[in-house]
Structure formats: C-alpha cells, structure tokens
Amino acid sequence: MSPDATAIPELKLGDLDSDGIVDVADLGILGANYNLTGVTFSEGDLNGDGSVDLADLGVLGANWTGGQAIGNGSALVPEPATLSLLTMSLLVVGRRWPGYLAVHISLKNHRMG
C-alpha cells in the first residue's frame, strides 16, 4: 500500500476526538467539561480562553457535521430504534387524543351549564 492510499481525515474546529467529524461524541467531551477552567482544546476549550463555556458550544455547533463522514454527501438517517420510538409515541398520542378531547369538552360544558 502506497502512502498516498492512506486517507488522513480533515480535522475541523470542534472535532475534539480527532475522528474527522464534529458529532455527538465531541459534544459529549465538551459537555463533560462544561464550566471547567484550565482545560485544553481536546477537553473542549475550542476558543482558547482556558474554559469550556457557551462560546465553545457555539464553535462546536457552527462546525457540526453530525454522522456524516468528511466528503460524504449523504443525508443523516436516524437509527431504526429512534424511528420505532417516534412511531410508537405518535400512535399512543393519536389514540389518546380523541378521548382527551371528549373529556375536555364534556368538563367544559358541565362547568358552563
């Protein structure tokens, strides 16, 4: 394998774990050190002021790439478990909503009448 065949990830500001993407792993590092002082870049100090604060969170957010690899133009796709949870939640809310409305209207009419 030639040296040119090895891909070196492009580092981005906010990429605290140096994996080439700014994602939830980097947010976790920043969150674990939030409001601390005397920290380094790899601990979440993205603006070099020696502390991890809202300004650093802004830098991370401005450079967010999520689950996309560098150069990958594909859209972010939620995990199947997330989709399942969302679907079940919507079904539960949908089934309870008509009953809620009937009770609410009944109580409102009872109070007025």
N, C-alpha and C positions, 0 to 999 in steps of 0.2 A: 504494500500500500504506500503510495507516494504521500509526501507531506501535504500536498495540495488537496488530497481526498478527505482529510480530516476537517470537519466543519467546526469552526470556533464560533460559539454563539455571540451575537452582537449584544454587548452589555448596554442596558438602559438605566437611566437615573430612576431609582425606585426599585431596581432589581437587587434586593438585599441578599438573596441566596445565590446569586450569580448563575441562574439556570437559563438566562436568556429571555425570560418573560417576567412581567410585573403582574403578579396574580395574588390569590388568597394566601399563599404561603408567605409572601412578602408582607402582606397586611398583618398576618399573624405575628411576624417578627416585630413589626412596628407597634402593634397593639400590646405585645408582651412588655415592651419597654416604654410605653406611653407615660409621659410626665416624669421620666427619669432624666437626670443630668449627668454629665461626664461620660456620655456614651459615644460610640464611634459610628461610622457610616453603616457598617454591617449590622449594627444594633438598632438602626432606624433613624439616625441623625442625617437626613438627606440634604439639609441646607447648611450643615457645618457650624451650627451655633452651639453645639455641645449638649443640646437637649432634644428630646423627642416630644413634639407638640403638634398643634393643628397645622402649622406651616409645613411640617414634614408630611403629614397626611395629605395635604394639598398637592405636594410634589408627587407623591405616590399615585394619587388619583389622576393627575394630569398625564401620567405616563402609563396608565393601566392598559395592559394588553389581555388580561383575563387568561383564558385557557388556550389562547392562540399562540402557536409557535411563531418565531420570527420568520417572516416571509410567507406565512400560511394565510391565505385569504378566506379560509372557511369561516362560517358563522359559528358563534358559540351555541352549543347544543346542550341543554340541561340533561342531567343523568336520568335514566328511566325511573329511579326511585323518586326523584323530585316531581316528575310528571305524574306519577301514580298518586303521590300525596296531594298534589294540586287537584287532580281529577276527583279523588275521593272527597276532598274538602268542598268542592263545588257541588257535588252530588248531595252531601249532607245538608249544606246550606239551602240548596234548591228544594229539598224535601221538607225542610222545616219552615221555609219562608211562607208558603200558603197558610199553614196553621197559625203562624205568628200573626199574620195579617188579620185572620178571622178573629182571634182572641183580642187583639188590639182594638179592632173596630167594635167588637162587642162590648168591651170595657168602656170605650169612649161613649158609645150610645147609652150605656147604663148610667154613666155619670151625668150625662146631659139630660136624660129623661127622667 
